[in-house]
Amino acid sequence: MKYSFNVVMTCDGCKNAIDRVLNRLGVEEKAISLAAQEVTVTTDKPYDTVLQTIKKTGKEVRSGKTVE
Amino acid sequence: MKYSFNVVMTCDGCKNAIDRVLNRLGVEEKAISLAAQEVTVTTDKPYDTVLQTIKKTGKEVRSGKTVE
């Protein structure tokens, strides 16, 4: 599955934090854009698992959706 | 108990993320200094609970200790 989330990130430290928790979760593929405030994740894990992991960073998740 | 952690924070967004997860955890008192890279928490929760909550933000925790 591929998910996309709009996450408020204001510096590279914010971006790296998201990157780190997604690595720990063990997602197959990801792309994080600070400019677009977008986190795209490809994984076989459920949507809610990924969402909760991102939320636990304390970053504001504005929206999220399953892309494909 | 009062704990102190050295946490890598590079912008106000980083700081706010820590603040948010500590609020969710329900700590009694906290002080977060971006300049000092220091997070001080007063709570009756165990040290490891607070440490794990901070680690789940994806921020690097350089050190931590029980202050009093």
Backbone of each chain as nested JSON, in Angstrom:
{
  "chains": [
    {"id": "A", "residues": [
      {"number": 1, "name": "MET", "atoms": {"N": [0.838, -1.187, 0.0], "CA": [0.0, 0.0, 0.0], "C": [0.881, 1.248, 0.0]}},
      {"number": 2, "name": "LYS", "atoms": {"N": [0.309, 2.315, -0.555], "CA": [1.027, 3.584, -0.557], "C": [0.158, 4.643, 0.116]}},
      {"number": 3, "name": "TYR", "atoms": {"N": [0.734, 5.322, 1.091], "CA": [0.008, 6.343, 1.835], "C": [0.701, 7.684, 1.668]}},
      {"number": 4, "name": "SER", "atoms": {"N": [-0.081, 8.739, 1.782], "CA": [0.484, 10.08, 1.716], "C": [-0.068, 10.913, 2.876]}},
      {"number": 5, "name": "PHE", "atoms": {"N": [0.82, 11.634, 3.557], "CA": [0.415, 12.449, 4.706], "C": [0.941, 13.868, 4.544]}},
      {"number": 6, "name": "ASN", "atoms": {"N": [0.113, 14.822, 4.916], "CA": [0.566, 16.204, 4.99], "C": [0.979, 16.468, 6.439]}},
      {"number": 7, "name": "VAL", "atoms": {"N": [2.276, 16.688, 6.648], "CA": [2.82, 16.829, 7.997], "C": [3.559, 18.162, 8.11]}},
      {"number": 8, "name": "VAL", "atoms": {"N": [3.301, 18.892, 9.197], "CA": [3.982, 20.167, 9.409], "C": [5.438, 19.903, 9.819]}},
      {"number": 9, "name": "MET", "atoms": {"N": [6.366, 20.267, 8.943], "CA": [7.805, 20.134, 9.225], "C": [8.444, 21.478, 8.919]}},
      {"number": 10, "name": "THR", "atoms": {"N": [9.238, 22.0, 9.87], "CA": [9.763, 23.348, 9.674], "C": [11.278, 23.401, 9.509]}},
      {"number": 11, "name": "CYS", "atoms": {"N": [11.955, 22.285, 9.684], "CA": [13.405, 22.28, 9.458], "C": [13.866, 20.866, 9.124]}},
      {"number": 12, "name": "ASP", "atoms": {"N": [15.143, 20.734, 8.775], "CA": [15.672, 19.409, 8.453], "C": [15.62, 18.469, 9.657]}},
      {"number": 13, "name": "GLY", "atoms": {"N": [15.694, 19.042, 10.852], "CA": [15.588, 18.218, 12.063], "C": [14.223, 17.556, 12.159]}},
      {"number": 14, "name": "CYS", "atoms": {"N": [13.185, 18.3, 11.799], "CA": [11.816, 17.771, 11.766], "C": [11.739, 16.628, 10.763]}},
      {"number": 15, "name": "LYS", "atoms": {"N": [12.29, 16.875, 9.592], "CA": [12.276, 15.888, 8.517], "C": [13.017, 14.619, 8.935]}},
      {"number": 16, "name": "ASN", "atoms": {"N": [14.188, 14.792, 9.521], "CA": [14.98, 13.648, 9.958], "C": [14.284, 12.833, 11.047]}},
      {"number": 17, "name": "ALA", "atoms": {"N": [13.525, 13.529, 11.896], "CA": [12.794, 12.839, 12.959], "C": [11.756, 11.891, 12.349]}},
      {"number": 18, "name": "ILE", "atoms": {"N": [11.042, 12.38, 11.353], "CA": [10.051, 11.547, 10.661], "C": [10.751, 10.368, 9.988]}},
      {"number": 19, "name": "ASP", "atoms": {"N": [11.862, 10.656, 9.342], "CA": [12.634, 9.628, 8.656], "C": [13.042, 8.522, 9.633]}},
      {"number": 20, "name": "ARG", "atoms": {"N": [13.499, 8.935, 10.796], "CA": [13.994, 7.992, 11.803], "C": [12.89, 7.052, 12.306]}},
      {"number": 21, "name": "VAL", "atoms": {"N": [11.72, 7.614, 12.613], "CA": [10.644, 6.752, 13.143], "C": [10.106, 5.809, 12.065]}},
      {"number": 22, "name": "LEU", "atoms": {"N": [10.133, 6.26, 10.806], "CA": [9.677, 5.378, 9.727], "C": [10.689, 4.257, 9.482]}},
      {"number": 23, "name": "ASN", "atoms": {"N": [11.961, 4.566, 9.625], "CA": [12.991, 3.519, 9.533], "C": [12.793, 2.481, 10.629]}},
      {"number": 24, "name": "ARG", "atoms": {"N": [12.557, 2.97, 11.842], "CA": [12.346, 2.066, 12.978], "C": [11.126, 1.184, 12.756]}},
      {"number": 25, "name": "LEU", "atoms": {"N": [10.104, 1.762, 12.166], "CA": [8.875, 1.006, 11.889], "C": [9.135, -0.054, 10.82]}},
      {"number": 26, "name": "GLY", "atoms": {"N": [10.129, 0.222, 9.973], "CA": [10.501, -0.737, 8.937], "C": [9.629, -0.672, 7.698]}},
      {"number": 27, "name": "VAL", "atoms": {"N": [9.392, 0.54, 7.205], "CA": [8.62, 0.668, 5.967], "C": [9.522, 0.361, 4.766]}},
      {"number": 28, "name": "GLU", "atoms": {"N": [8.906, -0.084, 3.708], "CA": [9.679, -0.529, 2.539], "C": [10.291, 0.641, 1.778]}},
      {"number": 29, "name": "GLU", "atoms": {"N": [9.527, 1.711, 1.675], "CA": [9.957, 2.828, 0.848], "C": [9.32, 4.097, 1.377]}},
      {"number": 30, "name": "LYS", "atoms": {"N": [10.049, 5.214, 1.268], "CA": [9.456, 6.467, 1.731], "C": [10.089, 7.645, 1.019]}},
      {"number": 31, "name": "ALA", "atoms": {"N": [9.345, 8.73, 0.955], "CA": [9.862, 9.985, 0.419], "C": [9.31, 11.087, 1.314]}},
      {"number": 32, "name": "ILE", "atoms": {"N": [10.204, 11.948, 1.782], "CA": [9.792, 13.022, 2.679], "C": [10.212, 14.348, 2.074]}},
      {"number": 33, "name": "SER", "atoms": {"N": [9.241, 15.203, 1.814], "CA": [9.537, 16.509, 1.248], "C": [9.209, 17.62, 2.236]}},
      {"number": 34, "name": "LEU", "atoms": {"N": [10.26, 18.316, 2.646], "CA": [10.089, 19.45, 3.552], "C": [9.336, 20.571, 2.831]}},
      {"number": 35, "name": "ALA", "atoms": {"N": [9.683, 20.793, 1.583], "CA": [9.064, 21.862, 0.799], "C": [7.564, 21.63, 0.615]}},
      {"number": 36, "name": "ALA", "atoms": {"N": [7.2, 20.39, 0.334], "CA": [5.795, 20.076, 0.076], "C": [5.053, 19.673, 1.351]}},
      {"number": 37, "name": "GLN", "atoms": {"N": [5.801, 19.562, 2.474], "CA": [5.215, 19.1, 3.741], "C": [4.539, 17.737, 3.547]}},
      {"number": 38, "name": "GLU", "atoms": {"N": [5.178, 16.914, 2.733], "CA": [4.549, 15.657, 2.354], "C": [5.421, 14.453, 2.709]}},
      {"number": 39, "name": "VAL", "atoms": {"N": [4.766, 13.457, 3.311], "CA": [5.428, 12.2, 3.653], "C": [4.708, 11.089, 2.902]}},
      {"number": 40, "name": "THR", "atoms": {"N": [5.427, 10.422, 2.015], "CA": [4.841, 9.332, 1.233], "C": [5.5, 8.021, 1.655]}},
      {"number": 41, "name": "VAL", "atoms": {"N": [4.68, 7.034, 1.959], "CA": [5.175, 5.783, 2.523], "C": [4.615, 4.592, 1.749]}},
      {"number": 42, "name": "THR", "atoms": {"N": [5.488, 3.679, 1.359], "CA": [5.047, 2.422, 0.755], "C": [5.372, 1.303, 1.729]}},
      {"number": 43, "name": "THR", "atoms": {"N": [4.352, 0.54, 2.109], "CA": [4.514, -0.488, 3.138], "C": [3.353, -1.47, 3.101]}},
      {"number": 44, "name": "ASP", "atoms": {"N": [3.542, -2.643, 3.719], "CA": [2.411, -3.57, 3.86], "C": [1.737, -3.387, 5.217]}},
      {"number": 45, "name": "LYS", "atoms": {"N": [2.222, -2.422, 6.014], "CA": [1.606, -2.152, 7.323], "C": [0.313, -1.354, 7.151]}},
      {"number": 46, "name": "PRO", "atoms": {"N": [-0.617, -1.519, 8.13], "CA": [-1.884, -0.795, 8.025], "C": [-1.706, 0.726, 8.079]}},
      {"number": 47, "name": "TYR", "atoms": {"N": [-2.639, 1.423, 7.467], "CA": [-2.639, 2.89, 7.452], "C": [-2.523, 3.467, 8.869]}},
      {"number": 48, "name": "ASP", "atoms": {"N": [-3.342, 2.938, 9.798], "CA": [-3.369, 3.487, 11.154], "C": [-2.046, 3.314, 11.894]}},
      {"number": 49, "name": "THR", "atoms": {"N": [-1.35, 2.233, 11.615], "CA": [-0.047, 1.996, 12.248], "C": [0.937, 3.075, 11.831]}},
      {"number": 50, "name": "VAL", "atoms": {"N": [0.93, 3.385, 10.55], "CA": [1.836, 4.418, 10.026], "C": [1.426, 5.785, 10.571]}},
      {"number": 51, "name": "LEU", "atoms": {"N": [0.14, 6.062, 10.562], "CA": [-0.364, 7.344, 11.063], "C": [0.015, 7.551, 12.532]}},
      {"number": 52, "name": "GLN", "atoms": {"N": [-0.208, 6.523, 13.361], "CA": [0.104, 6.644, 14.789], "C": [1.601, 6.856, 15.014]}},
      {"number": 53, "name": "THR", "atoms": {"N": [2.412, 6.188, 14.229], "CA": [3.87, 6.342, 14.344], "C": [4.277, 7.779, 14.035]}},
      {"number": 54, "name": "ILE", "atoms": {"N": [3.683, 8.343, 13.0], "CA": [3.996, 9.733, 12.649], "C": [3.478, 10.683, 13.726]}},
      {"number": 55, "name": "LYS", "atoms": {"N": [2.274, 10.412, 14.239], "CA": [1.703, 11.286, 15.277], "C": [2.543, 11.296, 16.545]}},
      {"number": 56, "name": "LYS", "atoms": {"N": [3.166, 10.154, 16.856], "CA": [3.983, 10.079, 18.071], "C": [5.252, 10.919, 17.992]}},
      {"number": 57, "name": "THR", "atoms": {"N": [5.56, 11.443, 16.812], "CA": [6.685, 12.383, 16.716], "C": [6.299, 13.735, 17.308]}},
      {"number": 58, "name": "GLY", "atoms": {"N": [4.993, 13.945, 17.52], "CA": [4.537, 15.231, 18.033], "C": [4.316, 16.252, 16.926]}},
      {"number": 59, "name": "LYS", "atoms": {"N": [4.58, 15.833, 15.686], "CA": [4.341, 16.725, 14.548], "C": [2.846, 16.721, 14.222]}},
      {"number": 60, "name": "GLU", "atoms": {"N": [2.382, 17.864, 13.749], "CA": [0.974, 17.96, 13.379], "C": [0.738, 17.294, 12.019]}},
      {"number": 61, "name": "VAL", "atoms": {"N": [-0.193, 16.33, 12.0], "CA": [-0.574, 15.684, 10.745], "C": [-1.858, 16.349, 10.257]}},
      {"number": 62, "name": "ARG", "atoms": {"N": [-1.752, 17.096, 9.173], "CA": [-2.901, 17.872, 8.684], "C": [-3.892, 16.99, 7.945]}},
      {"number": 63, "name": "SER", "atoms": {"N": [-3.374, 16.023, 7.201], "CA": [-4.252, 15.11, 6.472], "C": [-3.469, 13.879, 6.063]}},
      {"number": 64, "name": "GLY", "atoms": {"N": [-4.19, 12.864, 5.668], "CA": [-3.541, 11.635, 5.223], "C": [-4.502, 10.85, 4.362]}},
      {"number": 65, "name": "LYS", "atoms": {"N": [-3.949, 10.027, 3.457], "CA": [-4.813, 9.254, 2.588], "C": [-4.053, 8.056, 2.03]}},
      {"number": 66, "name": "THR", "atoms": {"N": [-4.819, 7.063, 1.611], "CA": [-4.243, 5.936, 0.903], "C": [-4.213, 6.308, -0.57]}},
      {"number": 67, "name": "VAL", "atoms": {"N": [-3.019, 6.217, -1.167], "CA": [-2.86, 6.67, -2.539], "C": [-3.152, 5.542, -3.53]}},
      {"number": 68, "name": "GLU", "atoms": {"N": [-2.609, 4.36, -3.223], "CA": [-2.852, 3.222, -4.124], "C": [-2.663, 1.902, -3.404]}}
    ]},
    {"id": "B", "residues": [
      {"number": 1, "name": "MET", "atoms": {"N": [9.334, 13.007, 40.748], "CA": [10.706, 12.882, 40.256], "C": [10.963, 13.958, 39.208]}},
      {"number": 2, "name": "LYS", "atoms": {"N": [12.229, 14.345, 39.109], "CA": [12.61, 15.329, 38.106], "C": [13.718, 14.729, 37.233]}},
      {"number": 3, "name": "TYR", "atoms": {"N": [13.483, 14.769, 35.922], "CA": [14.446, 14.207, 34.986], "C": [14.939, 15.304, 34.053]}},
      {"number": 4, "name": "SER", "atoms": {"N": [16.151, 15.124, 33.559], "CA": [16.703, 16.062, 32.596], "C": [17.276, 15.283, 31.416]}},
      {"number": 5, "name": "PHE", "atoms": {"N": [16.963, 15.735, 30.2], "CA": [17.431, 15.063, 28.989], "C": [18.096, 16.07, 28.063]}},
      {"number": 6, "name": "ASN", "atoms": {"N": [19.172, 15.642, 27.439], "CA": [19.79, 16.441, 26.392], "C": [19.251, 15.915, 25.059]}},
      {"number": 7, "name": "VAL", "atoms": {"N": [18.476, 16.759, 24.384], "CA": [17.798, 16.339, 23.157], "C": [18.169, 17.281, 22.018]}},
      {"number": 8, "name": "VAL", "atoms": {"N": [18.502, 16.71, 20.863], "CA": [18.847, 17.533, 19.707], "C": [17.573, 18.159, 19.126]}},
      {"number": 9, "name": "MET", "atoms": {"N": [17.475, 19.488, 19.241], "CA": [16.337, 20.233, 18.681], "C": [16.91, 21.371, 17.863]}},
      {"number": 10, "name": "THR", "atoms": {"N": [16.438, 21.511, 16.623], "CA": [17.061, 22.521, 15.761], "C": [16.138, 23.673, 15.373]}},
      {"number": 11, "name": "CYS", "atoms": {"N": [14.874, 23.592, 15.746], "CA": [13.973, 24.714, 15.466], "C": [12.801, 24.692, 16.445]}},
      {"number": 12, "name": "ASP", "atoms": {"N": [11.969, 25.71, 16.398], "CA": [10.808, 25.759, 17.292], "C": [9.84, 24.611, 17.028]}},
      {"number": 13, "name": "GLY", "atoms": {"N": [9.829, 24.132, 15.779], "CA": [8.972, 22.99, 15.45], "C": [9.403, 21.747, 16.216]}},
      {"number": 14, "name": "CYS", "atoms": {"N": [10.706, 21.564, 16.329], "CA": [11.27, 20.44, 17.105], "C": [10.849, 20.567, 18.567]}},
      {"number": 15, "name": "LYS", "atoms": {"N": [11.017, 21.778, 19.074], "CA": [10.685, 22.049, 20.473], "C": [9.197, 21.796, 20.737]}},
      {"number": 16, "name": "ASN", "atoms": {"N": [8.347, 22.299, 19.851], "CA": [6.905, 22.122, 20.009], "C": [6.496, 20.656, 19.949]}},
      {"number": 17, "name": "ALA", "atoms": {"N": [7.223, 19.878, 19.142], "CA": [6.912, 18.446, 19.031], "C": [7.151, 17.756, 20.371]}},
      {"number": 18, "name": "ILE", "atoms": {"N": [8.255, 18.091, 21.012], "CA": [8.564, 17.526, 22.336], "C": [7.495, 17.961, 23.335]}},
      {"number": 19, "name": "ASP", "atoms": {"N": [7.158, 19.238, 23.274], "CA": [6.152, 19.787, 24.174], "C": [4.831, 19.028, 24.038]}},
      {"number": 20, "name": "ARG", "atoms": {"N": [4.44, 18.755, 22.802], "CA": [3.167, 18.101, 22.521], "C": [3.114, 16.674, 23.085]}},
      {"number": 21, "name": "VAL", "atoms": {"N": [4.187, 15.901, 22.866], "CA": [4.16, 14.51, 23.349], "C": [4.211, 14.449, 24.882]}},
      {"number": 22, "name": "LEU", "atoms": {"N": [4.874, 15.428, 25.495], "CA": [4.916, 15.453, 26.957], "C": [3.557, 15.857, 27.533]}},
      {"number": 23, "name": "ASN", "atoms": {"N": [2.864, 16.745, 26.836], "CA": [1.494, 17.09, 27.241], "C": [0.59, 15.878, 27.16]}},
      {"number": 24, "name": "ARG", "atoms": {"N": [0.716, 15.131, 26.056], "CA": [-0.102, 13.929, 25.864], "C": [0.183, 12.89, 26.944]}},
      {"number": 25, "name": "LEU", "atoms": {"N": [1.445, 12.807, 27.334], "CA": [1.83, 11.849, 28.38], "C": [1.267, 12.295, 29.729]}},
      {"number": 26, "name": "GLY", "atoms": {"N": [1.052, 13.6, 29.861], "CA": [0.462, 14.133, 31.083], "C": [1.47, 14.351, 32.199]}},
      {"number": 27, "name": "VAL", "atoms": {"N": [2.603, 14.972, 31.876], "CA": [3.583, 15.264, 32.923], "C": [3.134, 16.502, 33.701]}},
      {"number": 28, "name": "GLU", "atoms": {"N": [3.566, 16.594, 34.922], "CA": [3.112, 17.661, 35.81], "C": [3.714, 19.009, 35.437]}},
      {"number": 29, "name": "GLU", "atoms": {"N": [4.995, 18.968, 35.075], "CA": [5.711, 20.212, 34.845], "C": [6.844, 19.946, 33.863]}},
      {"number": 30, "name": "LYS", "atoms": {"N": [7.136, 20.919, 33.031], "CA": [8.247, 20.723, 32.092], "C": [8.829, 22.057, 31.673]}},
      {"number": 31, "name": "ALA", "atoms": {"N": [10.085, 22.007, 31.27], "CA": [10.752, 23.185, 30.718], "C": [11.593, 22.687, 29.556]}},
      {"number": 32, "name": "ILE", "atoms": {"N": [11.432, 23.329, 28.419], "CA": [12.169, 22.909, 27.226], "C": [12.971, 24.088, 26.711]}},
      {"number": 33, "name": "SER", "atoms": {"N": [14.28, 23.916, 26.658], "CA": [15.146, 24.98, 26.161], "C": [15.806, 24.569, 24.857]}},
      {"number": 34, "name": "LEU", "atoms": {"N": [15.458, 25.295, 23.804], "CA": [16.059, 25.05, 22.491], "C": [17.548, 25.43, 22.543]}},
      {"number": 35, "name": "ALA", "atoms": {"N": [17.846, 26.544, 23.192], "CA": [19.225, 27.034, 23.278], "C": [20.124, 26.036, 24.012]}},
      {"number": 36, "name": "ALA", "atoms": {"N": [19.608, 25.477, 25.104], "CA": [20.421, 24.562, 25.912], "C": [20.263, 23.113, 25.472]}},
      {"number": 37, "name": "GLN", "atoms": {"N": [19.332, 22.873, 24.512], "CA": [19.033, 21.492, 24.059], "C": [18.623, 20.637, 25.255]}},
      {"number": 38, "name": "GLU", "atoms": {"N": [17.869, 21.257, 26.156], "CA": [17.556, 20.585, 27.413], "C": [16.045, 20.481, 27.652]}},
      {"number": 39, "name": "VAL", "atoms": {"N": [15.637, 19.278, 28.03], "CA": [14.239, 19.022, 28.369], "C": [14.193, 18.58, 29.823]}},
      {"number": 40, "name": "THR", "atoms": {"N": [13.526, 19.346, 30.656], "CA": [13.418, 19.021, 32.072], "C": [11.958, 18.697, 32.388]}},
      {"number": 41, "name": "VAL", "atoms": {"N": [11.752, 17.564, 33.036], "CA": [10.397, 17.064, 33.268], "C": [10.205, 16.707, 34.734]}},
      {"number": 42, "name": "THR", "atoms": {"N": [9.114, 17.188, 35.313], "CA": [8.74, 16.778, 36.662], "C": [7.469, 15.943, 36.569]}},
      {"number": 43, "name": "THR", "atoms": {"N": [7.53, 14.72, 37.08], "CA": [6.408, 13.797, 36.936], "C": [6.543, 12.645, 37.92]}},
      {"number": 44, "name": "ASP", "atoms": {"N": [5.417, 11.935, 38.151], "CA": [5.517, 10.719, 38.967], "C": [5.672, 9.481, 38.07]}},
      {"number": 45, "name": "LYS", "atoms": {"N": [5.762, 9.685, 36.78], "CA": [5.949, 8.565, 35.852], "C": [7.413, 8.096, 35.866]}},
      {"number": 46, "name": "PRO", "atoms": {"N": [7.626, 6.809, 35.537], "CA": [9.001, 6.297, 35.558], "C": [9.889, 6.968, 34.509]}},
      {"number": 47, "name": "TYR", "atoms": {"N": [11.174, 6.984, 34.805], "CA": [12.168, 7.567, 33.898], "C": [12.054, 6.988, 32.492]}},
      {"number": 48, "name": "ASP", "atoms": {"N": [11.963, 5.639, 32.407], "CA": [11.937, 4.991, 31.09], "C": [10.704, 5.35, 30.264]}},
      {"number": 49, "name": "THR", "atoms": {"N": [9.592, 5.582, 30.931], "CA": [8.364, 5.976, 30.225], "C": [8.567, 7.323, 29.546]}},
      {"number": 50, "name": "VAL", "atoms": {"N": [9.172, 8.253, 30.277], "CA": [9.418, 9.589, 29.733], "C": [10.459, 9.508, 28.613]}},
      {"number": 51, "name": "LEU", "atoms": {"N": [11.508, 8.732, 28.838], "CA": [12.565, 8.576, 27.832], "C": [12.005, 7.994, 26.534]}},
      {"number": 52, "name": "GLN", "atoms": {"N": [11.206, 6.933, 26.648], "CA": [10.645, 6.299, 25.451], "C": [9.716, 7.247, 24.696]}},
      {"number": 53, "name": "THR", "atoms": {"N": [8.956, 8.037, 25.441], "CA": [8.053, 9.006, 24.816], "C": [8.846, 10.038, 24.013]}},
      {"number": 54, "name": "ILE", "atoms": {"N": [9.942, 10.502, 24.588], "CA": [10.783, 11.475, 23.878], "C": [11.439, 10.815, 22.664]}},
      {"number": 55, "name": "LYS", "atoms": {"N": [11.895, 9.57, 22.826], "CA": [12.567, 8.874, 21.717], "C": [11.622, 8.651, 20.536]}},
      {"number": 56, "name": "LYS", "atoms": {"N": [10.351, 8.449, 20.837], "CA": [9.379, 8.211, 19.758], "C": [9.132, 9.442, 18.897]}},
      {"number": 57, "name": "THR", "atoms": {"N": [9.624, 10.6, 19.34], "CA": [9.535, 11.779, 18.478], "C": [10.523, 11.67, 17.325]}},
      {"number": 58, "name": "GLY", "atoms": {"N": [11.487, 10.73, 17.439], "CA": [12.511, 10.601, 16.402], "C": [13.684, 11.539, 16.632]}},
      {"number": 59, "name": "LYS", "atoms": {"N": [13.603, 12.331, 17.695], "CA": [14.707, 13.227, 18.043], "C": [15.8, 12.423, 18.731]}},
      {"number": 60, "name": "GLU", "atoms": {"N": [17.034, 12.828, 18.495], "CA": [18.154, 12.149, 19.137], "C": [18.263, 12.58, 20.597]}},
      {"number": 61, "name": "VAL", "atoms": {"N": [18.248, 11.601, 21.502], "CA": [18.448, 11.879, 22.92], "C": [19.903, 11.561, 23.246]}},
      {"number": 62, "name": "ARG", "atoms": {"N": [20.671, 12.607, 23.532], "CA": [22.114, 12.429, 23.759], "C": [22.399, 11.866, 25.138]}},
      {"number": 63, "name": "SER", "atoms": {"N": [21.632, 12.312, 26.109], "CA": [21.821, 11.814, 27.475], "C": [20.582, 12.13, 28.297]}},
      {"number": 64, "name": "GLY", "atoms": {"N": [20.508, 11.508, 29.438], "CA": [19.379, 11.744, 30.325], "C": [19.755, 11.328, 31.729]}},
      {"number": 65, "name": "LYS", "atoms": {"N": [19.106, 11.953, 32.71], "CA": [19.414, 11.597, 34.094], "C": [18.257, 11.998, 35.016]}},
      {"number": 66, "name": "THR", "atoms": {"N": [18.243, 11.367, 36.173], "CA": [17.309, 11.764, 37.213], "C": [17.976, 12.853, 38.032]}},
      {"number": 67, "name": "VAL", "atoms": {"N": [17.301, 13.992, 38.135], "CA": [17.912, 15.144, 38.789], "C": [17.644, 15.122, 40.291]}},
      {"number": 68, "name": "GLU", "atoms": {"N": [16.386, 14.801, 40.632], "CA": [16.038, 14.746, 42.069], "C": [14.789, 13.91, 42.271]}}
    ]}
  ]
}
